[in-house]
Amino acid sequence: MGDLEEKLNAVLSDPGAMEQIMALAQSLGGGSSGSSAGDPAPEREKEGPDPFEGLDPELLQMGMRLIGEYQGENPGVTLLEALRPFLRPERQAKVDKAVRIARLGRAVRVAMAAMREREGREHV
């Protein structure tokens, strides 16, 4: 797990790598970044080792999906966040903790389902 965290931190701290991720996300989403569809993306100079080397694209996609689930809309979380300003500070801290737990629980459920799906494909 530490190796994955190191690689993920290396990718997130490299502005060039983030540009590559954004370009990939735009191409997958069908969005354009101001260039025409026929123009290839400009090549950036290699400044060091490729941060994507050795990363499993499927694992990276699952990580992005989990981040999206964690940050996504959840009616229970929305209600708790709406009530938070009306509570005393000690109760606000409890609401913050409950929100984190609810978001994490949702992400864990998605992760477990994805792992079961991936495991099922590997045994076929």
Secondary structure, DSSP 4 states (H G I P E B T S, - for coil): -HHHHHHHHHHHH-HHHHHHHHHHHHHHHT---SS-TTSPPPPPPP-SS-TTTT--HHHHHHHHHHHHHHHS--HHHHHHHHHGGGS-HHHHHHHHHHHHHHHHHHHHHHHHHHHHHHHHHHT-
